[in-house]
């Protein structure tokens, strides 16, 4: 099937008078705007497809090249050849540098490689492989539609983006053909040729707004290929595209740590120095570039590649001094002493869901550490009547709330990305985990510490047998907290089953403690009588905490099909059903986020909850 009629631009029939010429110019402008918009969207699809499919591996490649500037340069070249976006590579570099994985010198070397790698696609597309566009789009749609998730779906997105890129380039090339005879464009080009600095600044602004130097270079290549713009003016625009390509990463990483901002800033400085040196030499270099190839479009792409290659050759030996300059410009701040500030939530990783989910899970484990500290010290606070310890535990809940809010906002931003099935499942597990951890912190703060405060004010004490019962329940809950953290980290169904099985043990301990307490009350044991309500409340709250811990296992067991919907026994046909004394616990990920009950199960009932 011949796709040429579908892909070709048809010039409107000539018309006499000013109106016809105006219509022709308007249609040509609309075709150019539409093709440029499609070009930008195609570049974004290519970047997204590669990032989703191989983002973690690309980050690993960059990190492995950190030890040597030449290896780092090659890593940046390889990664950007796939991503075709030096901005995307800059975000990866910024993320790794912020965490101390990549030193400033290595990060700058990666960026030099990224600058050169961004020219590869322009070189390939300059040979006009437009005939592959229908094939790539068809292949991409088949791969994308045949997989609900996984690498194949993301590769399909990449193929669609590449096919659309070729299609957009063909439309752009043909839409600019009528402009060769436009007197208005001729005057504009003449002005740009006479003022190369204005051409550089104009291209830099366009590239910054588009966030793609590739799109700008392809546009300039199209104009030059049809003789709309002279080679020297095209070279000035290419220099501007390279300068503008260094602005976007600086703006995007403005809120990152100083270590993460140094590489983008240093790369912009190197590009600016390169442009300042190369711009006056354009008239001298242009004849030599023309000697390589006569085709104007190829001259533009060759100049683009030669500029970045020369920049790498000149700057690689000077990276030590540039790294020191960047460190002076962006010194490291005083070491972070705020324990409530997130440490691992990497904003630059949001475009790579597996990496972002790993960062959120790592931060969520910090919540688990805070809860572990609060729960471990809560028994001493209940027993020792120590107001200072009580206040310390209550202050930890404020840290827990801040971490919970930060992780929740991070996950909300991540949810705006397209997540596959496995990523969505992990997303739900992390969200359920942090919600249950936050509820446990509230129980310790608002319930257990309130009991401890009251006990301290009234100078009460638990009876020795009563305290021993509380200690046993508390110890079992602490063991289950460790087990819950293991379930969250490993996602092991065996550990999840073990955690759920512990719920019956805690319930048995609760019933035993409740019955023993009633016996002490019947014997009129003084300490038991004075602390009866407090004692029962502590047992109730420890059981609630354990219910939240058990709920962490429910999403995993539900996903693996190891969770029954109900524990009720079906009544026999000849026996009328009797009212149940206890509400069956069922997994429900949406339940309890406001009421304080576990995320992942129904509201628990306690034997003494009505006898307080």
C-alpha angles and dihedrals in degrees: 000000000000111000094178095098090052095049100039126093115235115208113226116250114274116262131195122242134025096295093061093049090047091052091049091051091047094051091047090051092049091050091050094047092047094047092048090050090050089047092055092047091049092051089051092050091050092050093045094048094050093043093051094045101041106007096120092048092049090052089050091052091052093047093049091055093057097100100064129036094221093048089047090051091053091047091054090047093051096045095047092046086065098036095040088206123098086190091061090048090049090056091052090049092048091051094051093044092050089057093047094248093117124042120222094252093051091045091054091049090052090052092052088053089047091054091055093041091056089065095061095080091048089053092051095045093048087071087064102232089179095142089071092063099089092044094050093046092049093047091046094051091049092051093043096049095042095060128053091198144347137069095311092061092050092047087053089054089051092052092048090050092049092048092049089048091056091045092050091048092052092050090047093050092050095041092056093051095085090051093072089084096043110120091200093055090044091057091047092050091047089054091050091048091053093046108041093170090060089049090053093049093045093052091045092055092046091050093047091051092046094043088217127096088182092064092049093048091049090050091051089046090053093050092047093046091059094045093249092126131032119244095246093053089045090053090052090051090050090054088051090050090054091049093048091048088065095051099063096060091049091054095043094050095043091112096048127101116282091254089057094048097051098078096050091045092046091048091052090050091051092048091048091051091048093049092047090053097041100045097070090046096054094099089050095045098043096078091051092050089051089053090063094056132353096213109102094216091053090048090058093051093043091052089050091053095042092051093053092043091051090046090054093047093050099040103041094076090046097051094104093062093041090051091053090048091052090049090053091048093047108027121188113265122235112287112280110257099173106107091193094060116100115249106185106035100115111193092193089060094062090094089060106056097192091054092043092050090051090052091049092048091050090051090046089058087060087060088052090053091052092048090048091053093047094048094044092053095041094081091055089049091052093047104035103048089226112159093188091057091046091054091048091054092048090051089054089060089061089056089048092052092051093050090047092052093048094049092045092053090046092052090047090056090046091053088065087070121081106261124194123225097272092045091050090051092051090046090056092046092053092046092049091047097052091044092053091045090052091050091050089052090052091051091052093045102040100030115022095037090046088055090047091050092050092046090050095047093050093040093233128158136198119244113257093249090045093051091048090055091050090048092053093050091044091050092052091049090050089053090050091050089057089048092049091053088051091051091051094049100042101028086214111166090208091059089045091055090048091052093051090048089057090065092076090051092054090046091052091050089050094051091046092050091047093052093046090050091053090052091053090050090052088053089049095236102185099221092046092050093049095047099033097116092042092048093052091045092054091051090049093049094047089053090050090052090051090050090056090050092050091050089064088070096051100079091051094047091045091052092051093046094244097121124088118219093227141009094209118118113231110247119241117256093245094047122076112229117260122219112263119239093210133044112240114245113235132178113257118164092194097049126100102013091125103026098052096245119132118286103236102033144054124269110286122233122215125206091231098038092102096042100061 
